[in-house]
């Protein structure tokens, strides 16, 4: 297995099947790392962005990829392969305990977002007792970094300066407690990938939608494309309420808890 970071441009076409903005970020030279099966005529190549590994090509000689997932990515790894069934079989044969699951694509609304509706959603928590929405600065960054119930808010950035310069987040507080946040999971030259989560005790109160609406408004203000890749149908429903359109599903793999 060899690094492709110094020659990544030569591998871009191999990832043409992948719609994820984190792959765009990698080929923009901004985030992530990449490697291939071998120096030339490689059967497969892979791009890693945080806990996600995007695998292009056929999983011939996949043992090295399996070892990388096992040793370098750990229990939170999500594998997004071009050929899900083939990769599942090959990585399983290489000793990984994996399970397949469904994720969901969304796309932008053809007529654009309803900006007034987004603003109403973003403003919904302000003025409601002890609840408020805050754009993340240095203090909020530290809370996002150290959050116990979500580890991906700022994980793909090199630190606070990197995040505040190249990303952003909106946090919802109940009193002084972080209840929910919509944050930049990753970015590329044309847009941002949304990461959204709510603390278990504050779910089903509309916080995720308010934080996400504020995030979308900031994307629009910057003239950038927001990306919403949904891990479950609940996320799809929130995305729809804010204007996104469901656009198919795909199969990903994750390590099975045993």
C-alpha positions as CSV (number, residue, x, y, z in Angstrom):
1,X,0.0,0.0,0.0
2,X,1.4,3.4,-1.0
3,X,0.6,7.0,-0.5
4,X,-1.0,8.9,-3.4
5,X,-1.0,12.3,-1.8
6,X,1.8,13.6,-4.0
7,X,0.1,12.4,-7.2
8,X,-3.5,12.6,-6.2
9,X,-4.6,14.4,-9.4
10,X,-3.9,11.2,-11.3
11,X,-6.5,9.3,-9.3
12,X,-9.4,11.8,-9.4
13,X,-11.2,10.1,-12.2
14,X,-11.3,6.8,-10.3
15,X,-13.5,8.5,-7.7
16,X,-16.0,9.9,-10.2
17,X,-18.7,7.6,-8.8
18,X,-18.4,9.2,-5.4
19,X,-20.6,12.2,-4.6
20,X,-19.2,12.9,-1.1
21,X,-17.8,16.4,-0.6
22,X,-15.0,15.0,1.5
23,X,-13.6,13.4,-1.6
24,X,-13.8,16.7,-3.4
25,X,-11.9,18.2,-0.4
26,X,-9.1,15.7,-0.8
27,X,-8.7,16.3,-4.5
28,X,-8.7,20.0,-3.8
29,X,-5.7,19.3,-1.5
30,X,-7.5,20.5,1.6
31,X,-8.3,17.6,3.8
32,X,-7.7,13.9,4.1
33,X,-5.1,11.4,2.9
34,X,-5.0,8.9,0.2
35,X,-3.3,5.6,-0.7
36,X,-3.4,2.9,-3.3
37,X,-2.8,-0.8,-3.5
38,X,0.6,-0.3,-5.3
39,X,2.6,2.2,-7.2
40,X,1.2,1.5,-10.7
41,X,-1.7,-0.3,-12.2
42,X,-3.3,-0.4,-8.8
43,X,-6.6,-2.4,-8.5
44,X,-7.9,0.1,-5.9
45,X,-7.3,3.4,-4.3
46,X,-8.7,4.9,-1.1
47,X,-9.3,8.3,0.4
48,X,-9.6,8.7,4.2
49,X,-11.4,11.7,5.7
50,X,-11.8,11.4,9.5
51,X,-13.6,8.2,10.3
52,X,-14.6,7.7,6.6
53,X,-12.7,5.6,4.1
54,X,-13.8,5.9,0.4
55,X,-12.6,2.9,-1.7
56,X,-12.5,3.1,-5.5
57,X,-11.9,0.0,-7.7
58,X,-12.0,-3.7,-7.1
59,X,-10.7,-5.1,-3.7
60,X,-8.0,-7.3,-5.1
61,X,-5.2,-7.7,-2.4
62,X,-7.4,-5.9,0.2
63,X,-5.5,-7.2,3.2
64,X,-3.5,-4.0,3.5
65,X,-6.7,-1.9,3.5
66,X,-8.2,-4.2,6.2
67,X,-5.1,-3.9,8.4
68,X,-5.2,-0.1,8.0
69,X,-8.8,0.0,9.0
70,X,-8.1,-2.2,12.0
71,X,-5.1,-0.4,13.3
72,X,-5.5,3.2,12.2
73,X,-9.2,3.9,12.1
74,X,-10.7,1.8,14.9
75,X,-14.3,1.1,16.0
76,X,-15.8,4.3,14.4
77,X,-14.7,3.5,10.9
78,X,-17.2,3.9,8.1
79,X,-16.2,2.4,4.7
80,X,-17.9,3.8,1.6
81,X,-16.9,1.5,-1.3
82,X,-17.5,1.7,-5.0
83,X,-18.6,-2.0,-5.1
84,X,-20.1,-2.6,-1.6
85,X,-20.7,-6.4,-1.9
86,X,-17.2,-7.1,-3.2
87,X,-15.5,-5.0,-0.6
88,X,-17.6,-6.5,2.2
89,X,-16.6,-10.0,1.1
90,X,-12.9,-9.1,0.7
91,X,-12.6,-7.2,4.0
92,X,-14.4,-10.0,5.8
93,X,-12.1,-12.5,4.3
94,X,-9.2,-10.4,5.6
95,X,-10.5,-10.7,9.1
96,X,-12.7,-7.7,9.7
97,X,-16.2,-8.1,11.2
98,X,-18.3,-5.8,9.1
99,X,-22.0,-5.1,8.6
100,X,-23.6,-3.2,5.7
101,X,-26.0,-0.4,6.3
102,X,-27.8,2.3,4.3
103,X,-27.0,5.9,4.0
104,X,-28.9,8.6,2.1
105,X,-28.0,11.2,-0.5
106,X,-29.8,14.5,-0.7
107,X,-29.6,17.3,-3.3
108,X,-30.3,21.0,-3.4
109,X,-33.8,22.2,-4.2
110,X,-34.2,23.2,-7.8
111,X,-35.6,26.6,-7.0
112,X,-33.2,27.4,-4.2
113,X,-33.9,27.5,-0.4
114,X,-36.7,29.4,1.1
115,X,-34.6,32.0,3.0
116,X,-37.4,33.3,5.1
117,X,-38.3,29.8,6.3
118,X,-34.6,29.1,7.1
119,X,-34.4,32.3,9.1
120,X,-37.6,31.4,11.1
121,X,-36.2,28.0,11.8
122,X,-32.8,29.4,12.9
123,X,-34.5,32.0,15.1
124,X,-36.9,29.5,16.7
125,X,-34.9,29.0,19.9
126,X,-33.9,32.6,20.5
127,X,-36.0,34.2,23.2
128,X,-37.4,30.9,24.4
129,X,-36.5,31.0,28.0
130,X,-32.9,29.9,28.7
131,X,-32.3,28.7,25.1
132,X,-30.1,30.5,22.6
133,X,-28.2,29.9,19.4
134,X,-24.6,31.0,19.1
135,X,-22.0,31.1,16.3
136,X,-19.0,29.2,17.5
137,X,-15.9,31.1,18.6
138,X,-12.9,30.1,20.7
139,X,-15.0,29.1,23.7
140,X,-17.5,27.1,21.7
141,X,-14.8,25.4,19.7
142,X,-13.3,24.0,22.9
143,X,-16.7,22.6,23.9
144,X,-17.3,21.1,20.4
145,X,-13.8,19.5,20.5
146,X,-14.4,18.0,24.0
147,X,-18.0,17.1,23.5
148,X,-18.8,13.7,25.1
149,X,-21.8,12.8,22.9
150,X,-20.4,13.7,19.5
151,X,-16.7,13.4,18.5
152,X,-16.9,14.7,14.9
153,X,-17.8,18.3,15.2
154,X,-14.3,19.6,14.6
155,X,-12.3,16.4,14.3
156,X,-11.2,16.9,10.7
157,X,-9.5,20.2,11.4
158,X,-5.9,20.8,12.6
159,X,-6.9,22.9,15.6
160,X,-8.9,25.9,16.6
161,X,-7.2,28.4,14.1
162,X,-7.8,26.0,11.2
163,X,-11.4,25.5,12.2
164,X,-12.3,29.2,12.7
165,X,-10.6,30.1,9.5
166,X,-11.9,27.4,7.2
167,X,-15.1,26.2,9.0
168,X,-17.9,27.4,11.2
169,X,-20.5,26.1,13.6
170,X,-23.7,27.1,15.3
171,X,-24.4,25.9,18.8
172,X,-27.6,25.7,20.7
173,X,-27.4,26.1,24.5
174,X,-29.9,25.4,27.2
175,X,-28.6,27.5,30.0
176,X,-24.9,27.0,29.8
177,X,-25.2,23.4,28.5
178,X,-24.4,22.6,24.9
179,X,-27.6,20.9,23.6
180,X,-27.1,20.7,19.8
181,X,-24.7,21.9,17.1
182,X,-24.4,22.1,13.3
183,X,-20.8,22.2,12.4
184,X,-18.4,22.0,9.4
185,X,-17.4,18.3,9.0
186,X,-15.3,19.2,6.0
187,X,-14.9,21.8,3.2
188,X,-13.7,22.1,-0.3
189,X,-13.4,25.0,-2.7
190,X,-17.1,25.1,-3.5
191,X,-18.9,24.1,-0.3
192,X,-19.2,22.7,3.1
193,X,-20.3,19.3,4.6
194,X,-22.7,19.5,7.5
195,X,-22.2,17.6,10.7
196,X,-25.2,17.8,13.1
197,X,-26.0,16.2,16.4
198,X,-28.0,16.7,19.5
199,X,-27.4,15.6,23.0
200,X,-29.6,12.6,23.9
201,X,-31.5,14.4,26.6
202,X,-32.4,17.3,24.3
203,X,-33.6,15.4,21.3
204,X,-37.0,15.9,19.7
205,X,-37.2,19.6,20.6
206,X,-36.4,21.0,17.2
207,X,-32.8,22.0,18.1
208,X,-31.2,20.1,15.2
209,X,-33.4,21.9,12.7
210,X,-32.6,25.3,14.1
211,X,-28.9,24.8,14.2
212,X,-28.9,23.3,10.7
213,X,-30.9,26.2,9.4
214,X,-28.3,28.7,10.7
215,X,-25.6,26.6,9.1
216,X,-27.4,26.7,5.7
217,X,-27.9,30.4,5.9
218,X,-24.2,30.9,6.5
219,X,-23.4,28.7,3.4
220,X,-25.7,30.8,1.3
221,X,-24.3,34.0,2.6
222,X,-20.8,32.8,1.6
223,X,-22.0,31.7,-1.8
224,X,-21.0,28.1,-1.1
225,X,-22.9,24.8,-1.5
226,X,-24.1,23.0,1.6
227,X,-23.9,19.2,1.6
228,X,-26.1,16.9,3.7
229,X,-25.3,13.3,3.6
230,X,-27.8,11.5,5.9
231,X,-26.9,8.6,8.1
232,X,-30.6,7.7,8.8
233,X,-34.1,8.5,7.8
234,X,-34.6,10.9,10.7
235,X,-31.8,13.1,9.3
236,X,-33.4,12.9,5.9
237,X,-36.7,14.2,7.3
238,X,-34.9,17.2,8.9
239,X,-33.1,17.9,5.6
240,X,-36.4,17.8,3.8
241,X,-38.1,20.2,6.1
242,X,-35.3,22.7,5.4
243,X,-35.6,22.3,1.7
244,X,-33.3,19.5,0.6
245,X,-34.6,16.8,-1.7
246,X,-34.0,13.1,-1.1
247,X,-31.8,11.7,-3.9
248,X,-31.3,8.0,-3.4
249,X,-29.5,5.7,-1.1
250,X,-26.2,3.9,-1.0
251,X,-24.5,1.1,1.0
252,X,-21.7,1.7,3.5
253,X,-19.9,-0.7,5.8
254,X,-19.0,-0.4,9.5
255,X,-17.2,-2.5,12.0
256,X,-19.6,-4.8,13.8
257,X,-19.6,-4.5,17.6
258,X,-18.9,-8.0,19.0
